[in-house]
Amino acid sequence: MTVLPHRGRDEPRGARAGLVVQKYGGSSVADAEDIKRVAKRIVDTKKNGHQVVVVVSAMGDTTDELIDLAGQVSPIPAGREFDMLLTAGERIAMALLAMAIKNLGHEAQSFTGSQAGVITDSVHNKARIIDVTPGRIRTALDEGNIAIVAGFQGVSQDKKDITTLGRGGSDTTAVALAAALDAEVCEIYTDVDGVFTADPRVVSKAKKIDWISFEDMLELAASGSKVLLHRCVEYARRYNIPIHVRSSFSALEGTWVGTAPHSDTKEQKVEQAIISGVAHDTSEARITVVGVPDKPAGAAAIFRAVADAEINIDMIVQNVSAASTGLTDISFTLPKAEGRKAIEELEKAKPAIGFDSLRHDDRIGKISLVGAGMKAAPGITASFFDALTDAGVAIEQISTSEIRISVVTRADDVNEAVRAVHTAFGLDSDSDEAVVYGGTGR
């Protein structure tokens, strides 16, 4: 993808009016009144001198309703037709939003992902963007129009089939368009006022973060934070696109995600551990491969079988092999929705791997503490585990990086664990409780 140079990121925001990409989630356009409210917000941005490209998700719970409907017709819907069905939700939302904007006296044109030039690979239901050629969007902007793009979708490069981008696809669409169009900022509108130190639905005293680095946001997203998805942040970091996460239900300043806003920020982050927040995830399951011959080829064969099924793995633990048998157990976490497929693929590979049995556990949860400088700061790990112990939370798996500590526990213990860790690290707000306007935080 060819991306034009951006202005210096230390230039004051608003120094010049440029192109803005705005993304509105399903909770922001849940019904006709919400759509009219969002349309007014978009028009106000246009009146302030900006060119505006809007990426919109399906209204409210439309996508979930379409998934349920597909399940009633077919237990395993064909990938191509499933994508054709799911993209209908965004097409409805984009057309209605364009109508609402025109009703306010401004010109708007709606575009599907294909029409917007979002080109993907051929993997249905979770395609990846490989290029963006927004010629029609540029033309619409040059003609003075507001461009409305259906999120979550694209067109495959080889077969020209409609594809969907999977979870968080609309966020990724927005950032990809922002990069291709050299936007000044990508604004992600949701139903909370920004990125918080924890999910405000779980921790009522969670604090809103004013600014967070790409790296810390990547860890929070990968650890289960719902406001932004990992792929979206990864794309923004690659092309240095500042993201402004804010609520579509208020005019408050949100959270800026990007490179350091001040030259001394990085120095400060190196000197001491700065805890960004506590994330949690209950959407994963764990598979344990029991009785694996303790040799490199065994582990390689396990993860090759899972990779060939295009399943992403998160945390991995291998037990010390028993001296008497030379066998070991290997556990890994993965999305719950992929559990059955992973088990099927491993059973096919059982003769080659030589394991004894498989165990599947979908009642687990993950809690992660994220912050810069944690590896060099003594006491962080001890305080984290002390908080979990005091809360009576049993730890089943541990994973760490330079800026993250994650543990797996029982799903029923997750909320209590998050609150305990949040309090232990002094993240609780002294002000009013965080406002959640509705929806799921996306």
Secondary structure, DSSP 8 states (H G I E B T S, - for coil): --------TTS-TTSS--EEEEEE-GGGGSSHHHHHHHHHHHHHHHHTT-EEEEEE--STTHHHHHHHHHHHH-SS--HHHHHHHHHHHHHHHHHHHHHHHHHTT--EEEE-TTTTTEEE-S-TTS--EEEE--HHHHHHHHTT-EEEEESSEEEETTT--EEE--TTHHHHHHHHHHHHTT-SEEEEEESBSS-BSS-TTT-TT--B-SEEEHHHHHHHHHTT-SSS-HHHHHHHHHHT--EEEEETT-----EEEES-SSTTHHHHHHHS-EEEEEEEE-SEEEEEEEEEESSHHHHHHHHHHHHHTT-----EEE----TTT-EEEEEEEEEGGGHHHHHHHHHHTHHHH---EEEEE--EEEEEEEEET-TTSTTHHHHHHHHHHHTT----EEEEETTEEEEEEEGGGHHHHHHHHHHHTT---SSS---B-STT--
